[in-house]
Amino acid sequence: MLHINDLTFRMEGRLLLDHVTAAVPPGQRTGFVGRNGTGKSTLLKLITGEYTPETGGISFPKSWRIGMVRQEVLAGPTSLLDTVLAADVERSSLLAEAETASDPLRIAEIHTRLADMGAHAAPARAATILSGLGFDEAAQARPCSDFSGGWRMRVALAAVLFSEPDLLLLDEPTNYLDLEGTIWLEDYLRSYPYTVLIVSHDRDLLNNVAQNILHLEHKKLTVYSGNYDRFDRTRREKLMLQLSMKKKQEDQRRHMESFIERFKAKASKARQAQSRMKALAKMEPIADILNERVLPFRFPAPDKPLASPIIRLEHASVGYEPGKPVLKDLDLRIDQDDRIALLGANGNGKSTFAKLLCDRLQVTGGHKYDSKKLRIAYFAQHQLDELNMGDTPYEHFRELKPDATQAQVRAIAGSYGFGADKADTKVEKLSGGEKARLLFAIATFHKPHMIILDEPTNHLDVDSREALVMAINDYDGAFILISHDRHLVETCADRLWLVADGTVAPYDGDLNDYRKWLLDPARRIKPLVAEDDADADAAPPPPRPSNDKKEARRLAAQKREQMAPLKKKAQAAEHEVARIQKLIETLTAKLGDPKVAGDPAATAATAKERADALKALARAEEAWLEASSAYEEAMAD
């Protein structure tokens, strides 16, 4: 068992872990969660011995081998397969010794040990792991130097999985994986035979893999039994109970203080008053609930929606070299209210398709039609490096709004979550999540009609991902999503498109169907390993939808276009209700203003205005209900 005993650790003077104690169950898979910056990665490094604690310690059986993904595999001439095989140090050492050993007894011991550890089956096992993480047979024979940093991180992950340590430490392992790799990793970890401690913000991964949750909050560790959803439910119940107990204690304290104040001077009640004073002094205050607030994301809606379709592709193709299309035969349309997630392994062309949509690439064949007024926001993880690290968020917003006053720019920054404490902080000092928030704000500042999000969650914790879900669902426009986070896809997208076999087509099924297909052992896996925008052979896609289903989707798209006026009327009615509600709140606050309260005429005028607003609200709500019902009934027909 892994024991963390009264451990304290500071980083650059900042206290991260304060006398924490916890035990990780042996042979089980434990998810490690907490807000970004609280010290999760630091604790993993304390376990491996990279850092030394200030007090306390960490203990585990001496025989345990600890495995953690290195930050990057050396970009040398060694093939991927040999790199992974070398991760099993004992096997490599025994094989090398077997080449030179001359003592018959030692040779027998070596071969017995190699047989016991299944050394001869190791190449097949290593190949299976590499294949699951996206490398086909040809790629496995290529040197590590042929691959970019993101792909080498996959090799590092494959190496630590192959070595099968007694304690497997994984720190955000899905950040460099696509959805297909994430699904494979989840399935692999569920059958891992030893102890796993995995830092992740992926709800689905934690729900399907974790048997326990280790939670780091307020510099303390707590172990919860069950997966993430059970942890979340238990923690919420615990917080509610704590809130109830604190309220009860405060009521009791007030009652005792009142008794003491009333009777401490009366001789007949002096003993009781003294007794209550002692009890009050001993009363241990219940800690306040310091549940940190997550700032919301904000995607401003376009000023004026465009007629659908906002983009139409006819027999289109796109690529980087003449005569070598990455994608072809594209016959698709995107409507103003579409919520589309792209499926397909990295290298199949998802990012190429996204760049085509936002005019970073032009069609090399066929046609692409869109409105000249169409505004598209594009977010990709690599753009974080394009931020000016020496500037502040205030200076970034100043560039977007050069004619605004300083107060107006600061108000804009504050509306996107950069208050006085963050607006003047240099970007290089911001956390990964704060940089992503700034990039979201810059990309969507000019109220786009469509947003393209390419792996938007890599630097976001669980709570921030939920805030992103809410922002996407509140956004009044189209969006295209590329993500390995199934929870994000399932809660935001209502259409799935598969990028595979050199084209893009609607996928007939949901994510559960796609997962079953990916994990089907009868399927011939042949994933891509080149850069995402490169042309290569793709894994054979799932069966394409039948012509009948294609026709059904075409009719559904036509119906959405016909329903657009009803939907627009319902949305306008909803906005009117929200406007009047805000007016009523303002008038109510105005009535409580001492200046207005002291002026009878002003009070009467404000009261009348509020009464009129209440009547208008009733009419607006009725109109909203009628418009919503008409739209829903039309969609149901």
Secondary structure, DSSP 4 states (H G I P E B T S, - for coil): -EEEEEEEEEETTEEEEEEEEEEEPTTSEEEEE--TTSSHHHHHHHHHTSS--SEEEEE--TTPPEEE--S----SSSBHHHHHHTT-HHHHHHHHHHHH---HHHHHHHHHHHHHTTGGGHHHHHHHHHHHTT--HHHHTSBGGGS-HHHHHHHHHHHHHHH--SEEEEESGGGG--HHHHHHHHHHHHT--SEEEEE---HHHHHHH-SEEEEEETTEEEEEES-HHHHHHHHHHHHHHHHHHHHHHHHHHHHHHHHHHHHTT-GGGHHHHHHHHHHHHHPPPPPP---PPPPPP--PPPSSPPPSPSEEEEEEEEEEETTEEEEEEEEEEE-TT-EEEEES-TTSSHHHHHHHHTTSS--SEEEEEE-TT--EEEEEGGGGGGS-TTS-HHHHHHHHSTTS-HHHHHHHHHHTT--HHHHTS-GGGS-HHHHHHHHHHHHHTT--SEEEEESTTTT--HHHHHHHHHHHHH--SEEEEE-S-HHHHHHH-SEEEEEETTEEEE-SS-HHHHHHHHT-TTS------S-TTS--PPPPPPPPPPHHHHHHHHHHHHHHHHHHHHHHHHHHHHHHHHHHHHHHHHHHHHHT-HHHHT-HHHHHHHHHHHHHHHHHHHHHHHHHHHHHHHHHHHHH-
